[in-house]
Amino acid sequence: MLCGGTLITPTVVLTAAHCVTKTEGEVIAANKFRIAFAKFYVNYDDERDTEAQYRNVSHIYILPEYKGQNLIYSFDIALLELTSSVPSGLSIMPACVDRYNNNVINSSMLGMVVGWSLHSLYLQSEGLKKVKVPYITLEECRNAVGKYKNQITNDKFCTLERNDSNTTLPIDSGSGILFKFGRKGYIHGVASIKATDKVYAFTDIRFPGHVKFIDEVLKK
């Protein structure tokens, strides 16, 4: 499976649990994954990616509550420990994590997501795309998707495709959504499921237990 992810320390990547597990939540072996950083072009070995760095994965952590489709992708986050650190620079920089929920995100506040539309057969992009999308709350999300509201679990928030956008959002499973506070970018969600053509649900890392899970893994 091809997914996005977000570097949160020099040795840890945050992504979606469904990107690293089988259908019912069984974790795939860590040595089956390889992660690319500072990569712009979608083809794995594109020669134009002169600054790209690649790392193997030594360990995968998911929440024990995650059961995949059986629980409609609740608790859909995972942490991947790399075999060696990734150096920070102009092209690579870890995102911040708001461990104490100090940042207040209001409805329609714009978050930034990057991706290639890896799971779109016709609209996949050759180069990485960046899009800003408005945040909508759990309640607003459920109202927006109507009959599909049961797919939006309690640990989610959503983004809504903007009216001025005429293309499918380049959001890949596992990609992080970042909100800017001051001069720093904070990751607040991980792309989980596409509820409708215009609504994408993100696992909210501020949900009770999620930040604690991240902290406990980082302490290891």
KOLROTI-819512 format. One line per field, with one value per residue: residue in three letters; x, y, z of N, C-alpha, C in turn. Coordinates in pm, 1 decimal. Each point is the difference from the previous one (the first is absolute). Layout:
BEGIN
residu	Ala  ...
n_X	X  ...
n_Y	Y  ...
n_Z	Z  ...
ca_X	X  ...
ca_Y	Y  ...
ca_Z	Z  ...
c_X	X  ...
c_Y	Y  ...
c_Z	Z  ...
end
This chain:
BEGIN
residu	Met  Leu  Cys  Gly  Gly  Thr  Leu  Ile  Thr  Pro  Thr  Val  Val  Leu  Thr  Ala  Ala  His  Cys  Val  Thr  Lys  Thr  Glu  Gly  Glu  Val  Ile  Ala  Ala  Asn  Lys  Phe  Arg  Ile  Ala  Phe  Ala  Lys  Phe  Tyr  Val  Asn  Tyr  Asp  Asp  Glu  Arg  Asp  Thr  Glu  Ala  Gln  Tyr  Arg  Asn  Val  Ser  His  Ile  Tyr  Ile  Leu  Pro  Glu  Tyr  Lys  Gly  Gln  Asn  Leu  Ile  Tyr  Ser  Phe  Asp  Ile  Ala  Leu  Leu  Glu  Leu  Thr  Ser  Ser  Val  Pro  Ser  Gly  Leu  Ser  Ile  Met  Pro  Ala  Cys  Val  Asp  Arg  Tyr  Asn  Asn  Asn  Val  Ile  Asn  Ser  Ser  Met  Leu  Gly  Met  Val  Val  Gly  Trp  Ser  Leu  His  Ser  Leu  Tyr  Leu  Gln  Ser  Glu  Gly  Leu  Lys  Lys  Val  Lys  Val  Pro  Tyr  Ile  Thr  Leu  Glu  Glu  Cys  Arg  Asn  Ala  Val  Gly  Lys  Tyr  Lys  Asn  Gln  Ile  Thr  Asn  Asp  Lys  Phe  Cys  Thr  Leu  Glu  Arg  Asn  Asp  Ser  Asn  Thr  Thr  Leu  Pro  Ile  Asp  Ser  Gly  Ser  Gly  Ile  Leu  Phe  Lys  Phe  Gly  Arg  Lys  Gly  Tyr  Ile  His  Gly  Val  Ala  Ser  Ile  Lys  Ala  Thr  Asp  Lys  Val  Tyr  Ala  Phe  Thr  Asp  Ile  Arg  Phe  Pro  Gly  His  Val  Lys  Phe  Ile  Asp  Glu  Val  Leu  Lys  Lys
n_X	83.7  -40.5  68.1  -59.3  76.7  19.7  117.1  3.1  97.2  129.9  -65.2  -104.2  -80.0  -91.8  -80.6  -75.2  -71.8  -99.3  98.4  0.3  -128.3  -36.8  -97.6  29.5  108.3  29.0  102.2  29.9  86.4  75.7  65.0  -132.1  39.7  -6.2  58.2  -59.9  103.1  -53.0  -107.5  19.4  69.7  -112.3  70.9  10.5  45.3  -85.6  79.5  -114.6  -28.1  77.6  -100.2  -59.8  -57.1  57.1  -100.1  56.7  -91.4  28.4  -101.1  -115.3  -57.4  -101.1  -113.7  -3.2  -68.2  102.1  -114.2  47.1  -46.3  40.1  80.6  -22.6  117.9  -57.7  60.7  -25.6  92.1  118.9  97.6  85.1  72.6  85.1  69.2  -11.5  57.7  -92.8  101.9  -18.6  -73.9  34.4  28.2  57.3  -117.5  22.8  -123.6  -59.6  -2.3  -126.2  96.6  -14.7  -32.0  109.4  5.5  -69.1  -66.4  -34.4  -132.0  31.5  71.3  94.1  0.8  127.1  -25.9  94.6  3.4  -12.7  -96.9  74.5  -118.4  34.9  -77.2  -83.1  3.6  71.0  70.1  72.6  -31.1  64.6  -122.1  -26.5  -83.5  -75.7  -43.5  -129.2  32.7  -62.8  -79.5  8.1  -70.8  75.6  99.2  -54.8  -26.7  127.4  25.3  -95.1  -44.3  116.3  -81.3  -51.7  52.8  -53.0  105.0  -11.2  100.7  -97.9  63.2  -51.3  29.5  -33.0  -20.0  84.5  -91.1  117.1  -16.3  58.3  85.4  20.0  -23.2  124.0  -95.6  111.9  -45.1  -13.7  -34.7  85.9  -84.7  62.5  -5.0  6.0  83.2  -1.7  124.3  -79.6  25.9  -124.2  33.2  -122.8  31.6  -46.8  20.5  -130.5  -118.6  -30.0  -74.7  25.1  -43.2  -71.3  -20.9  109.0  -3.9  40.6  87.1  -71.7  124.8  -91.9  -55.1  -77.7  122.1  -30.7  -1.8  -71.0  -64.7  -6.2  -32.1  -81.3  -34.5  -9.0  -57.3  -47.4
n_Y	-119.3  100.1  60.6  104.1  92.3  22.0  54.3  -59.6  -87.0  14.7  -74.6  85.1  -81.9  95.8  -106.6  -58.3  -55.4  40.7  90.9  -47.3  -25.0  -122.2  -55.4  -97.4  60.3  -111.5  29.5  65.7  -90.3  55.4  -113.2  3.9  96.1  98.4  99.0  85.7  81.8  122.9  -74.8  47.8  -85.7  -40.6  -10.0  -120.6  -32.3  101.5  14.1  64.3  -102.7  101.8  53.2  -96.5  -34.7  -117.1  -50.8  -102.0  -88.8  34.6  84.9  -65.2  112.9  -72.8  64.8  -60.5  115.0  23.6  -9.9  104.4  -69.2  -88.6  104.2  -15.5  -56.7  -35.2  97.3  65.3  -25.5  25.4  -51.8  48.7  -90.7  95.5  -64.5  120.7  102.4  94.9  50.2  97.3  70.4  61.5  -126.0  -20.8  -0.2  -53.5  -48.3  105.5  -49.7  38.5  -36.8  130.7  -20.6  70.4  -61.9  106.7  -101.7  101.2  -12.1  -61.5  -20.5  55.6  -127.2  -34.1  -54.4  -92.2  -24.0  -123.1  -16.8  -66.8  22.1  100.7  -82.1  104.8  37.5  -112.4  70.3  47.6  125.8  14.7  -6.0  128.1  -25.7  108.8  -66.4  34.9  20.8  -115.2  30.8  -87.3  86.8  100.5  -81.8  -45.3  127.5  24.1  -114.8  51.6  -81.3  59.7  67.0  -122.9  40.4  109.6  -64.8  -22.2  -68.7  52.9  73.7  97.0  -12.7  116.6  -60.4  96.1  95.9  60.7  -124.4  -24.6  -37.9  -131.3  5.3  49.6  -66.2  -44.2  -123.5  34.5  83.9  87.2  60.2  107.1  54.4  123.5  -3.0  131.8  -37.9  -77.2  -112.6  -13.9  -127.3  4.3  -55.4  -125.4  12.9  -22.0  60.0  -27.6  87.7  109.3  37.4  70.6  -110.4  37.6  -117.7  74.2  -90.8  43.5  44.3  98.2  -103.7  -9.3  -8.6  77.6  120.7  -60.0  -60.8  116.4  61.9  -101.7  4.5  131.5  -27.7  -90.9
n_Z	0.0  -75.6  95.0  56.5  51.8  130.0  -26.0  121.1  -22.0  18.9  89.7  2.3  -68.2  -11.3  -1.2  -92.8  97.2  -78.4  3.3  124.0  -26.4  30.5  -66.7  85.6  -40.8  -66.1  80.4  -111.2  -37.1  93.1  -24.6  -5.5  83.4  -86.9  64.3  -82.4  11.4  1.2  -22.5  -122.6  -73.9  -57.1  -112.2  50.5  -120.5  6.2  -105.0  -16.9  77.2  -26.8  73.9  -66.4  115.2  19.9  69.6  65.1  31.4  125.6  22.6  13.9  39.4  47.0  9.4  118.1  8.4  -81.1  -69.5  -63.9  -102.6  88.4  19.3  -130.2  14.5  114.4  70.1  -111.5  92.4  -51.8  72.6  -88.1  63.6  -35.0  -91.8  -52.7  60.5  -19.4  -67.7  86.4  -84.1  -110.8  -33.0  118.2  61.9  119.6  -3.0  53.0  123.4  1.4  82.9  17.5  -127.8  -20.2  -115.7  -29.4  -52.3  -75.3  -10.3  -112.8  111.7  -75.1  -35.4  5.7  -118.2  -6.7  -130.8  -47.1  86.8  86.1  56.6  -80.7  -69.9  -5.3  127.3  0.2  87.0  -100.5  32.9  114.6  50.4  16.5  99.7  7.6  104.5  5.1  125.1  19.9  99.0  99.3  72.3  -40.5  25.8  109.5  22.6  -32.3  64.2  78.3  -95.1  -24.4  81.2  -9.3  -116.0  53.2  46.3  130.8  -50.1  -71.1  -92.7  -72.5  -127.2  -50.9  -115.7  -27.7  0.5  26.1  48.3  -116.3  91.7  -12.2  129.0  -2.7  64.3  54.6  11.1  127.6  -97.9  48.8  82.6  -49.1  120.0  -48.1  102.2  -7.6  17.6  75.2  -63.4  45.9  15.0  -50.3  -115.5  -17.1  -130.9  24.7  -20.7  -124.3  67.8  -70.6  -119.5  88.7  69.6  69.6  61.8  103.6  39.2  102.0  -9.7  7.4  -64.0  110.9  41.3  -104.2  57.6  96.6  -96.2  -64.0  113.3  24.3  -129.6  1.7  116.6  -84.1
ca_X	-83.7  69.5  -65.0  77.8  36.2  58.1  112.1  -23.5  132.7  92.9  -6.8  -136.7  -98.8  -140.9  -81.3  -125.1  17.4  -42.0  109.9  104.3  -65.6  -93.2  -138.3  -58.1  86.9  126.4  110.1  89.7  139.8  63.0  98.2  -70.5  -22.0  111.3  -58.2  75.0  -10.9  42.8  -26.1  -101.6  -62.1  -71.7  71.6  92.2  141.3  12.8  133.6  -9.6  -5.5  141.6  16.0  -78.3  66.5  -80.0  26.0  -76.6  -77.8  42.8  -111.5  -129.2  -86.2  -138.4  -80.5  -57.7  -143.1  -23.4  -45.8  -25.3  -137.8  -94.2  -42.3  -14.5  125.0  30.4  138.5  76.4  131.1  113.4  131.7  103.0  135.0  94.6  124.6  99.0  -62.5  -4.5  51.5  -85.4  61.0  -95.8  -100.1  -57.4  -13.8  -110.5  -114.1  -21.6  -117.5  -55.9  -22.5  -82.8  -121.6  -1.9  -46.6  -144.9  -34.3  -138.5  -60.5  42.0  142.6  63.1  113.1  75.3  27.0  71.5  -18.2  0.9  -123.7  50.1  -106.0  -88.5  46.7  6.6  44.3  127.4  89.1  140.3  73.5  -70.5  -89.4  -34.6  -134.3  -51.8  -140.0  -60.1  -31.0  -136.7  -6.4  -62.2  -144.5  -18.4  36.8  -109.0  -110.3  38.7  0.6  -136.3  -24.6  126.6  50.8  47.9  139.2  84.8  9.5  12.8  135.5  25.5  -53.7  1.5  24.4  -101.1  55.1  -43.2  -81.0  81.9  84.7  -69.2  71.2  -1.7  105.6  115.4  19.8  32.0  -13.6  115.7  58.0  -37.3  -50.4  71.4  -54.2  108.9  -15.3  126.3  84.2  16.8  -106.6  -38.4  -85.5  -116.3  -78.7  57.7  -102.2  -48.2  -92.0  -71.6  -141.2  -68.9  92.6  47.5  27.7  101.5  5.1  133.8  8.8  37.9  97.5  -34.0  -99.3  54.8  77.6  85.9  126.0  65.8  60.5  117.0  102.2  52.8  88.8  120.4  83.0  71.9
ca_Y	119.3  128.3  94.2  112.1  -1.0  125.1  -12.6  79.9  9.0  -50.5  -145.7  -51.0  47.9  -20.1  -32.1  -67.6  -141.4  -87.8  -5.7  -93.1  -118.6  -73.4  47.7  0.3  64.8  -70.0  84.5  -56.6  3.0  130.8  -3.8  8.6  140.8  91.8  133.6  101.7  137.1  103.4  -55.2  80.5  -72.3  -116.7  -124.1  -29.0  18.7  113.7  58.2  142.6  14.0  -0.2  19.6  -101.7  -90.0  -120.8  -68.8  -119.4  7.8  -102.0  -41.7  64.1  6.4  42.7  -11.2  -134.6  4.6  6.2  -126.5  16.3  13.8  -49.2  114.5  113.0  75.7  76.5  -11.6  -24.6  64.4  -89.1  62.4  -82.9  32.3  -19.4  -67.0  105.1  132.0  79.6  133.1  114.2  96.9  80.9  -85.7  -93.1  58.1  -64.1  81.3  9.6  -66.3  81.0  -100.4  51.0  56.8  145.6  65.1  -5.3  -4.8  37.4  -44.0  66.8  29.5  -75.0  -86.5  -32.6  -141.0  -23.8  -136.9  -30.3  -72.4  -132.9  -99.2  44.9  -63.5  91.6  134.1  -3.7  106.0  -38.4  71.0  22.1  114.9  56.3  57.0  47.3  -40.3  45.4  -94.6  -3.1  -80.5  -132.4  16.1  57.3  -103.3  -97.3  65.1  18.4  -126.4  -52.9  -142.0  -67.1  55.0  -105.4  -29.5  99.9  -41.2  110.4  56.8  60.6  125.0  -10.5  115.8  12.5  59.2  138.1  25.7  50.3  -109.7  -81.9  -126.5  -85.4  37.4  -91.0  -49.4  -141.6  -62.7  13.1  134.6  86.7  133.7  92.7  133.5  88.2  83.9  71.4  -35.2  -144.7  -83.7  -107.0  -103.8  -23.3  -112.9  -94.1  -37.0  -134.2  -51.8  95.6  -27.8  31.8  61.6  129.1  -4.5  -95.7  -9.4  -13.5  -38.0  118.1  -44.2  60.7  -84.8  -57.6  -122.1  -2.2  68.1  -83.5  -110.2  53.0  28.0  -124.6  -58.4  82.0  -24.0  -127.4
ca_Z	0.0  -3.3  90.6  47.2  141.3  47.8  92.3  120.5  60.9  -102.6  -17.7  11.8  -97.3  35.6  -117.1  34.8  32.9  -109.9  -97.4  44.0  54.8  -85.9  8.0  134.6  96.6  23.4  -46.9  -100.4  44.1  -21.9  -109.2  -127.8  -31.7  -23.3  2.7  -73.4  50.5  -95.9  -133.4  -68.0  -110.2  50.6  -30.1  110.8  -34.1  -90.2  11.3  31.9  146.3  38.3  143.4  70.6  93.8  19.7  126.1  33.0  123.9  96.1  85.9  -25.1  117.9  -18.2  121.4  10.4  -31.0  -144.7  -56.9  -142.6  -45.4  101.7  81.1  -92.6  1.2  121.0  47.9  -122.8  -4.0  23.1  5.7  -61.1  44.9  -109.1  34.5  25.4  2.5  -122.2  32.8  -32.0  -89.9  -74.0  -63.3  97.9  133.3  72.6  39.6  144.4  57.6  108.3  103.7  109.1  -58.8  17.1  -122.3  -21.3  -142.0  -20.7  -125.9  -122.7  2.5  -107.7  27.0  -121.3  -27.5  -125.8  -46.5  -143.1  -34.1  -31.9  -15.7  -106.6  -122.7  -113.0  34.8  70.5  -42.1  -14.1  103.4  125.7  1.0  130.4  -1.0  127.5  10.8  125.3  107.9  52.6  121.4  -9.5  -21.8  -133.1  -95.5  -9.0  -71.5  -140.5  -74.8  -1.8  25.8  29.9  125.8  90.0  -32.8  64.8  140.0  96.1  5.0  -129.8  -51.7  -146.0  -84.4  -104.4  -121.6  -15.3  -119.3  -109.7  -48.1  -100.0  -12.7  117.3  92.9  -1.5  135.6  3.1  131.0  86.4  -4.4  110.5  -28.2  87.5  23.3  39.0  118.4  3.3  -115.0  0.3  -52.5  92.8  -54.6  85.3  -46.5  -95.9  -97.5  29.6  -102.2  -83.7  26.7  -125.9  -95.2  47.6  143.6  41.6  146.0  58.7  140.2  78.9  99.9  128.5  65.0  123.6  -14.8  -117.6  30.7  100.5  -76.2  -69.2  100.0  55.2  -99.0  -10.5  118.3  -17.7
c_X	87.6  -76.8  91.3  32.5  64.7  110.8  -26.2  122.3  97.0  -9.1  -140.8  -92.4  -139.3  -78.9  -129.4  26.0  -38.0  105.7  102.0  -57.9  -80.7  -142.7  -51.7  96.5  129.6  114.4  88.9  144.4  65.7  95.1  -64.2  -14.5  130.9  -60.3  92.0  -28.5  54.4  -14.8  -114.4  -75.7  -52.4  73.1  113.1  145.0  21.1  132.9  -2.5  -6.0  141.5  21.4  -72.3  88.2  -94.4  41.8  -86.0  -68.7  42.0  -114.7  -125.0  -84.8  -140.0  -72.0  -62.3  -148.0  -28.0  -35.2  -37.4  -146.4  -100.9  -50.0  -1.0  119.5  11.2  146.4  98.2  126.9  107.8  127.8  103.4  136.7  99.0  127.8  112.8  -68.2  7.6  48.6  -96.5  75.5  -107.5  -113.2  -70.5  -3.1  -115.8  -112.0  -10.5  -125.5  -45.7  -39.3  -96.0  -128.2  -12.5  -58.6  -150.1  -27.7  -149.1  -51.3  43.1  144.7  70.3  119.5  67.1  28.5  77.9  -20.2  4.3  -133.9  35.0  -109.6  -102.9  54.6  25.0  66.8  130.8  95.7  142.6  84.4  -86.3  -82.8  -26.5  -136.9  -35.7  -149.8  -57.2  -33.6  -148.4  -5.5  -64.5  -148.4  -28.7  29.8  -113.3  -120.6  30.2  -10.5  -134.8  -9.1  127.3  56.5  53.4  144.4  96.5  3.6  35.6  137.9  39.3  -40.7  15.3  49.3  -100.8  63.5  -58.7  -74.4  82.4  94.8  -78.7  73.4  -14.4  117.5  115.5  32.9  22.0  -20.9  128.5  63.8  -47.2  -59.8  61.4  -71.5  113.2  -39.7  134.1  79.0  18.5  -121.9  -25.1  -88.0  -113.3  -85.6  73.9  -111.3  -39.4  -89.6  -60.0  -148.6  -86.8  102.0  61.8  40.9  101.3  8.3  142.8  -11.3  58.7  98.1  -22.6  -103.2  62.2  69.9  96.5  134.5  78.7  71.3  127.2  113.9  64.7  94.7  130.5  93.3  78.8  129.5
c_Y	124.8  99.5  118.1  -16.2  131.9  -29.0  88.2  5.8  -50.8  -149.8  -57.0  67.5  -35.9  -24.5  -65.9  -148.0  -89.6  -8.8  -107.8  -127.4  -70.5  42.0  13.4  52.0  -70.8  80.1  -77.2  14.3  132.9  -1.2  -0.6  144.5  74.6  138.9  98.3  137.2  97.0  -50.3  77.1  -78.8  -135.7  -131.9  -21.3  35.7  115.5  71.6  148.3  25.1  -4.2  15.2  -106.6  -85.1  -117.2  -68.4  -126.1  19.5  -112.6  -50.6  80.2  -7.3  43.8  -10.6  -139.5  -4.9  -4.1  -138.3  14.2  20.4  -40.5  111.1  128.8  95.1  100.5  -23.1  -22.8  85.3  -103.5  82.3  -98.4  48.2  -35.0  -67.0  99.5  135.1  67.6  140.1  109.9  97.0  79.5  -83.4  -93.2  67.2  -68.8  100.0  1.4  -77.7  81.4  -93.0  46.1  67.4  150.0  72.3  -19.6  6.5  26.0  -51.2  91.2  47.2  -89.8  -80.3  -38.2  -149.9  -8.1  -145.2  -10.7  -55.9  -143.6  -101.4  41.4  -51.5  101.6  133.7  1.8  103.1  -52.3  62.6  24.9  128.1  43.8  64.0  46.8  -26.3  42.8  -115.4  6.9  -99.9  -135.4  11.4  54.4  -103.4  -100.7  58.3  9.5  -128.4  -70.4  -147.0  -77.8  40.6  -105.6  -40.2  94.4  -28.7  118.6  65.2  66.4  147.8  -9.3  127.6  -4.8  65.3  138.5  19.5  45.8  -106.3  -85.6  -132.4  -80.8  35.3  -100.1  -50.2  -150.9  -54.2  15.1  137.2  82.4  130.0  92.8  134.3  86.0  84.7  68.2  -34.1  -150.8  -71.0  -117.4  -102.0  -27.0  -117.5  -82.1  -47.0  -146.8  -55.6  114.9  -32.3  24.6  63.3  128.4  0.9  -109.5  2.9  -27.1  -49.7  117.5  -43.5  65.6  -82.2  -64.8  -134.4  1.1  67.7  -79.1  -117.4  48.0  25.3  -126.9  -68.4  78.5  -20.6  -129.6  17.7
c_Z	0.0  84.8  27.2  147.2  35.9  99.3  122.6  91.6  -106.9  -25.2  2.2  -101.0  49.3  -128.2  46.1  27.2  -117.5  -110.1  33.3  60.8  -108.0  34.2  141.9  106.4  31.3  -62.9  -99.0  49.8  -39.4  -119.7  -138.8  -47.3  -21.4  -19.3  -70.9  58.7  -105.2  -143.1  -63.0  -105.9  46.1  -28.0  100.8  -32.3  -97.9  23.4  36.0  150.8  57.9  149.7  82.0  91.2  26.5  129.7  9.8  134.9  92.9  86.4  -34.1  125.7  -41.6  134.3  7.5  -35.5  -150.4  -55.5  -147.6  -33.2  106.9  92.4  -83.1  10.2  115.0  37.1  -115.1  -5.5  29.5  5.2  -54.2  48.0  -110.7  47.9  25.0  -15.4  -136.5  34.4  -41.3  -89.7  -70.7  -57.8  96.5  136.2  72.3  31.7  152.2  39.2  119.9  115.4  109.0  -50.3  24.7  -121.1  -18.2  -149.9  -14.2  -134.4  -114.3  4.1  -101.3  49.8  -130.4  -8.4  -130.9  -41.1  -150.9  -48.7  -41.2  -28.7  -104.4  -133.0  -110.9  32.4  77.7  -59.5  -12.3  109.8  121.8  -6.3  143.5  -9.6  140.8  3.6  135.1  94.2  32.7  114.8  -26.3  -31.2  -139.8  -108.3  -17.9  -72.2  -149.2  -80.3  3.0  34.7  33.2  136.2  95.4  -29.2  72.4  149.0  89.5  3.1  -131.7  -4.1  -150.6  -66.1  -113.8  -121.2  -22.0  -131.9  -119.3  -55.8  -98.1  -25.7  127.6  90.1  -4.3  139.8  -4.7  141.3  79.6  1.1  118.6  -48.9  103.7  6.8  54.5  119.4  23.9  -125.2  -13.7  -58.3  92.2  -71.0  98.7  -46.0  -103.7  -93.1  16.2  -110.2  -80.0  10.7  -122.7  -93.3  53.7  147.8  31.0  152.1  46.4  143.5  77.5  108.7  135.2  76.2  123.7  -24.6  -116.9  25.8  104.6  -66.8  -69.2  99.4  54.0  -98.5  -9.2  119.9  -11.3  -78.9
end
